[in-house]
Amino acid sequence: MFRPFAVALAVLAAAGCAAAGETGGGEPGTGGTGPITFATGRDTTAYLQPLLDRWNQAHPAEKVTLLELPEAADEQRAQMVANLQARSSRYDVLGLDVVLTAEFAENGWIIPLERGYFPLDKFLPPVVDTAVYKDKLWAVPYTSNAGLLYYRTDLVKKPPRTWAELRAQAQEITEKHDIEGYAGQFLAYEGLTVNFSEAVQSAGGQILGPDGDEVTLDTAKAATALGFLQQGLREGWIPEESLNYKEEESRLAFQEGRLAFARNWPHAYGPARSRLGEKMAVTRLPGLDGPGSSSLGGSNLAISAYSRHQHTAREFIRYFTSLENERRVLTEGSFPPVWAELYDDPELIKRFPYLPVLKESILAAKPRAASANYNQLSLVIASSVAKALNPPFKDTADDVAASLKAELEEIIRTQ
């Protein structure tokens, strides 16, 4: 939820930080060394500080301080933007949601990085794409994410690979059992943009070109994607209450036994497994003619253009994204890592059984629209799709797809 008061406070705080930072030593530049700050979302699993402590013990003159931002992604962005617009040197390393790379690069808030300085060839290829904008590397992948289909193994003999199979199984289960069929995140927010993007990709389409400066939405494929979701709501195997679902609501509905199928991120696996045990499993998202394509999630590490210790920041990022620390990202933080080999480690698979499926999902996933105006694009997509999904379904999928394409083209023309 967008919170004007929180954003106002962030602007004031950032301005204060800028004023205080002007008396610090050195100017922004790639050669600066010294203490740095790491600004990222709130650490809900308390795994970050031990990693920072290891760095600090080895680098007493270049210690890193953790600055925890709000947990909500929109509030994190607002606070970072306020700081950077004030040209404050308060933040050195930024933990960015993958969708922010283009915006922050386009505005000159972060600096380009040398590809050869980081082991990008060891990372899952689609993950690296989230850190690239206009053929330059602007950040280093730190965690990844991809949507998965959660399903009840006691009700599903063979997990669905196509939308038709999902529809048939969900209908049969809802008729025979006291349980709803399928749900994703269908409230009008970023989650709906993600779900719609996945549906479009899974129908063989895409919304924007790779540089985010061209609308490539095929209205027929977009209408097919939207029509699939409308059909589920009309027929009842997608419950109407899911129109109010975000990640948490859909997670609870599945693990509490109210859904046979649910689309969610890997973070939902642990709670669901502890509640349902062997009665649940995950597979790739289904698509029109076979397995579908997820939207890529995760976070990247970038360096503020106003940091006075950019050399230290770069060294810290290389340390923080090392194989050893990426293993801890998974085992201690429960976040999907970016190193490919970790997904094939037998010990890790035993502890995190979803890793092979998640690797497949990440490799088949696509980054969300790389655009400096991503937030505006996302708002338009979520609003249009929500209008189409809410009864009484006055607008056809074809009309909504055509209207959406026109709106997106207008945003791109004026950016």
N, C-alpha and C positions, 0 to 999 in steps of 0.2 A: 504494500500500500504506500502511495506517495504521501509524505508527511511534510507540508510546508514549514511547520514550526521547526522540525528537526533539520531541514535544509537551511533555514535561516540561521540557526545556531551554528551549523557547519560553516556557513559563509563567514560569520563573525569570528569563529575560532580560527579559520584559515587566514583571515586578514591579520589577526593578532599574531599568528605564527610567522607570517611573512615579515611583519614589522620586527619581531624579535630576531628572526633569522638573518636580517640584514647586517647584524653586528658580528655574525660568525666569520670564521676564517675561510678565505679562499672564494673563488668564483666557480660557477658551474663548469664542468669540463671532465673529460674522460680520465684525466690523470690524478684526480684528487683521492687521497686516502685519509682514513680516520673513522670515527664512530658513525654508524648509520642507523636508520630506523626502517623497520619493515611494517608497512601498513597493509593489513589484510582483514578479512572478515573474522568475526569472533570465533575463537577456537573452542568448539563445544566438546571436544574429546580430550583436551589438555595434553595433546601430544607434541605441540610445537615447541614449548619452552625447553624441554630436554635437548632438542636438536639445536636450538639457539645456544644453549649452554656449552655444547661441544665446540661450536665455533668460537665462542667468547673465551674459552679456556686456551684455545690455540692462537687467538688473535687479541691479546689484551689491549692493544692500542687501536683496534678497529672493531670494538664491540658493537653488537647489533641489539637494538631495543625493539621489542614487539609493541606495535600500536594497534590494538584491536578496534576495528570499526564495527558498526552495527551488523547484526546478523542478516538483515534483509538486503538483498542485492541492490535494490534501487537506492537505499539509504547509503550503502557503501559508495556507489557511484557518485551520489550527490556530494558526499563529504570529500571524496577525492577531487572531483571537478572544482569545488569551491577552493580547495587548497592550491590546485594547479593554476587556476585562473588568477589567483592572487600572486602567482610566481613565487610561492613559498618554498624554501629549502627544507621544510619540516620533514617531508617524506623522501626517502631515498629509493627503496625497493617497494614496488606496488604489486600486490596480489590482485590481478585483474580477472574478472569473469571473461571467458574466451570471446564473448560477443563485443567486448569493449576495445579490442586491439585496434580496429580500424578507426574508431572515433578518436582515441587518444593519440594515435599516430598522425592522423590528418590534422589535428589541432596543435601538433608540435609539443605535446605534453610529455612524451617519452622519446628516448633516443634509439636509433637503429643499432643493432648488435651484429658482431661478426659471426657468421654461421660456423666457421671452422673452429671457433673457440669452445663450442659446446658439442657434446656427443649426439647430435641430432640423428645420426644414422642408426643409433641404437633405440630410438624412440619409435612408437607406432606412427607410420606415415601420416594418417589423417590428423593426428594430434599436432604435428608440426605445422600443418596447414593453418591451424587456428592462430598461430603466432606470426604469420606472414601477411603482409598487406602491400600491394603494388610491388611485388617481387622483392621486398626487403623484410628481414627478420627484425621484429620490434619487441619481442619478448621470448622467454624460454618456457616451454610447457612444464608444468609442475604436477598437476593432477588432470585426469581425464574423466569422462563420463559418457554413458550412452544409455538410451532407454531400453528396457527389457520387458518382455511379456511374462508376468507372473501367472501361474495357473495351478489349479487344484489337481494333484495327481490321483486323488481318490475318485474324482468325477470325470477326468479326462484320460482316455486311453492313449491317445496320440496327440501331442500338441499341434495346434493349427499352424500351417505354413502360409495360408492365403486368407484373405478377407472372407471369402466364401466359406471356408472351413471354420473360421472363427464364428461367423454368423450362425452356421448350422449347429455347431456344438453349443453355443451360448443359448440358442433357442431351445434346443432339446433339454439342456440342463435346467433352465428356468421353468420348463413345463413339468419336469419330473421331480424337482427338488425345491425346497424353500430357500432359494438363493438367487441373487441377481446375476446377470450375465457378464457384461464387460464394462469397464470404465477407465478413463484416463484422467487428464486434468483439463476440464472443460469450462472452468470459470474464465471470465474475460480478463486475462492477465498474461504475463509472459509464458506461462505454462500452456495456454491454449495456442499461442503462436508456435510453440515447439511441437505440440501434438498435430497441428495442421501442417506444419512444414514436413513432419515425418510422413504424414499421409500423402502429401504431394510427391515427395521423393519416392515413396513406396508405390506410387502410380506411374513412376518413370519421369517425373517432372522436377523442376526447381523454380525458385522464386526470383532470385537475382543471379547475375553473372558473377564470376569469381572475384572481380574487383569492386563489386557493389555499385557500379555505375550504369547498369542496364537491367531493366526488368525483363526476365526471360520466362515469366509465368505463362505456361501453356494453359489457356482457359479450359480446354476440354479435359486435360488431366487434373486441373484444380477442381473442376466440377465433379469429376469422378471421385476424387478424394473427399470432397465435402458431401457428396451424395451418399457415400458409404456411412458417414457419421449420422447424417439425417435419417437414413434408413433405419439404423439401429435405434434411434430415439423414437421414431414412428412406430416401429414394431415392438418396442419395449424391452429388447434384450440389452440395450444401453439404458439404464434407469435415469429418469428425469432428474433425480436428485444429484446426479453426477455433474449437472450444469453448474453446481456450486462447489465442485471439488478442486482443490489444489493438491499438491503432493501429499500432504499430511492426511487429508480427508480420504484420499483414495488408498493410502497405505493402511489406515485403520479399517476401512471397509473390507479390504482383502484379508488382513490378518485376523480380524474378528469373525471371519467366516460368512460375510455378507455378499461376497463376489466370487465368481468362479474364475474370472480373468481380470487382470489389471495391468495397465501400463505404468511403470514407475522406474526410477533410477535405482542403481545398485544399493544405495543406502537403506532401502526398505527390506533387503534380503535378511539381515540379521534378526530384526524384530519379528518378521513373518516366520522365519525358521524356528525361533524360540517358542512361538505360539502354536504353529501348525505342524512342526516337525517334518516327518517324511510325507505329509499330505500336500506339500507344495514344492514347486520347482520353477525354473525360469527357462525361457527360450528366446530366440530372436523375435522381434516384432514381425507380424505377418504383413504381407503386401498384396497387391492386386493379383499377381501371377506367381508369387513365390515369396520367400523371405523378404521383408521390407528393409527400409533404411532408417536408422535413427538420426536424430540431431545430436551433434557433438556438444557435450558439456565440459565442465572442468575449469581450471584456473591456470593462468600464465603469470610469470614473474617479469616485470618490466622495470626500467630505471627511469626515474623522474628526470626530465630535462633540466630541472632546477636544483638537482642534487649537487652538493659541493664535494662529494666523495664518491664519484662515479666509478673509479677504479675498484675501490673496496666493494661497492655494490655489485659490480660484475663478478668479482671473485666469490662473493657470498652466494650469488645465484648459481655459479658453477658448483660450489660445494653443496648447496641445498638441493640441487637436482641430480646429485650423484647416485649411482646404483645403490649404495648402502643406505642413503637417506630415503630413496624412493621405496625401498623395501619397508622402511619404518612408516612411511606414509600409508602403506596398506596395513601393516600388522598392528600399528599403534594408533593410527588415525582413521582406519577403515575407509580410506579414499582410494579410488582406482589410480594406480601409478601410470607413468608414461613410458617406462622402459619395457620393451617388447618381451624380453626374456623372462621377466617376472611372471608373466601369464602362463608360462610353460613349466614353472617350478613345481614338482610333485608335492613338496611339503606345503607350499602355499595353496595349491589346489585342494589338498586335503582339508585345509582350514577354511578356505573360501571356495566352495565347490562351483560357484558361478563364474569363475575366472575364464574358462575356455569359451563359454557362451558370450561373456562380455568382450573378450578379445575379438571374436567374430563380429560382434555388433559394432565395435569401434572401427574395425577395418572396413566395414560396409557403411559406416556413418558419413555424414557430410556436415561441414561447418554451417552454422546459421549465416544469414546474409551478412557479408563483410561490407558494412556501410558506415560512414561517419554519422549517418542519421538513423542508426539502427533502432534507437528507442522510439522514434516517431513511426518508423515502419512497423515495429512490433505492435504499437498501440492501434494502428489502423488495421492490421491483420486480425488481432484479437477482437476488436470491436465488430468488424465485418463478419467474422466467423461466428461469434456469439449471437449476433442477430439472426444468422441463418439457422442456428441450432436450436434456438428457443422457440417453442410452440407459439403461434399456430403454423409456423413454416410458410409464411406468406411469400417469401422470396425463393425462387427456384435456385438450385445450385449453379445453373448456367448463368443466371442473372448476377448472382453474388460474385462469381468468379470474374465476370467481365467488369463489374463495377470495381472490384478490388484491384484488378490490374490497372485500371485507369487512375485510381487514387495513388497507387504506388509509383506509377510513371510521373505523376505530377510532383510527388515528393523528390524523386530523383532529378527531375528537370530543374528544380529550384534549389538544390543543395549546393 
